[in-house]
Amino acid sequence: MTGHESRAGDRTTFGPLQLKSIWHEHELRNFDLMVIMQVSGCEHIAERVISGESVSAEEKSVLVIANEIAEQKGYLPLFDMTDDDARISENAGPELEKFFSSEEWQKRDRSSTRRL
């Protein structure tokens, strides 16, 4: 990617868009996480990954979708699936747990979540 790039919440960036970690708190993080979780439909799978449960190949494909949405929004992958199992990237399980217990997540419109 070349040219001028910008991302919500950032000043204008010149050159290629550098993906950022979603796990570092910033103004739009919870909103962006909510969009990624709801559009991909991965919230229940993510909760299982946090608790250390295994996920099936079909469930991994949903996590791949979440990673692709994150990349489109300018973030590094949320889930690491480099080996036989999936885990939260950057060992950020506690950050995702904190998000799941946030007021924003608890008060979300559940009808906006994709059903698998």
C-alpha positions in Angstrom: 0.0 0.0 0.0 1.4 3.4 -0.9 0.3 7.0 -0.6 -1.5 8.7 2.2 -3.2 6.6 4.8 -5.2 7.4 7.9 -6.9 5.5 10.6 -9.7 6.7 12.9 -8.2 8.1 16.1 -4.8 8.8 14.5 -3.2 11.7 12.9 -2.6 11.3 9.2 0.1 8.7 8.4 2.3 9.0 5.4 3.4 5.9 3.6 2.2 2.3 4.2 -0.3 1.7 6.9 1.4 0.2 9.9 -0.9 -2.3 11.7 -1.2 -1.6 15.4 -2.0 -3.8 18.3 -5.6 -3.6 19.4 -4.6 -4.7 22.9 -3.1 -1.3 23.8 -5.9 0.9 25.1 -7.0 3.8 23.0 -10.1 5.8 22.4 -11.8 3.5 19.8 -10.5 0.2 21.0 -13.7 -1.1 22.6 -15.8 0.0 19.7 -13.5 -1.6 17.2 -13.3 -4.8 19.3 -17.1 -4.9 19.4 -17.4 -4.5 15.6 -14.9 -7.2 15.0 -16.5 -9.7 17.5 -20.0 -9.0 16.3 -19.4 -9.0 12.5 -17.2 -12.2 12.7 -19.5 -13.9 15.2 -16.5 -15.1 17.2 -17.4 -14.0 20.7 -18.3 -17.5 22.0 -15.3 -19.0 20.4 -13.1 -16.3 21.8 -14.4 -16.9 25.3 -13.5 -20.6 24.9 -10.0 -19.7 23.6 -9.5 -17.5 26.7 -10.4 -20.5 29.0 -7.9 -22.7 27.1 -10.4 -24.9 25.4 -9.6 -26.4 22.0 -11.4 -25.2 18.9 -12.4 -27.1 15.8 -11.2 -26.3 12.2 -14.6 -24.7 11.5 -14.3 -22.5 14.5 -10.8 -21.5 13.5 -12.2 -20.3 10.2 -14.4 -17.8 12.2 -11.3 -16.6 14.0 -9.6 -16.1 10.7 -12.5 -13.9 9.7 -12.0 -11.9 12.9 -8.3 -11.5 12.1 -9.2 -10.3 8.5 -11.6 -7.7 9.8 -9.0 -6.5 12.4 -6.5 -6.1 9.5 -9.0 -4.1 7.5 -9.5 -1.8 10.5 -5.7 -1.4 10.8 -4.9 -3.9 13.6 -2.6 -6.8 14.0 -4.4 -10.2 14.3 -6.4 -10.8 17.4 -5.9 -14.6 17.3 -2.7 -16.6 16.8 -3.3 -19.9 15.0 0.2 -20.8 14.0 0.1 -24.2 15.6 -2.6 -26.8 16.1 -4.6 -24.7 18.4 -5.8 -21.1 18.7 -4.9 -18.5 21.3 -5.3 -14.8 21.9 -2.4 -12.9 20.2 0.3 -11.2 22.4 -0.9 -13.2 25.4 -3.7 -10.6 25.7 -6.4 -12.9 27.2 -6.8 -10.7 30.3 -7.4 -7.7 28.0 -10.1 -9.5 26.1 -11.6 -10.7 29.4 -11.7 -7.1 30.6 -13.4 -6.1 27.4 -16.0 -8.9 27.7 -16.9 -7.6 31.2 -17.0 -3.9 30.1 -20.2 -1.9 30.3 -20.1 -1.3 26.5 -20.0 -5.0 25.8 -22.6 -5.9 28.4 -25.0 -3.3 27.0 -24.5 -4.1 23.3 -27.3 -4.8 20.9 -27.1 -8.6 20.9 -29.2 -8.7 17.7 -26.2 -7.2 15.9 -24.1 -10.3 16.5 -23.8 -12.7 13.6 -25.3 -16.1 14.4 -23.3 -19.2 13.4 
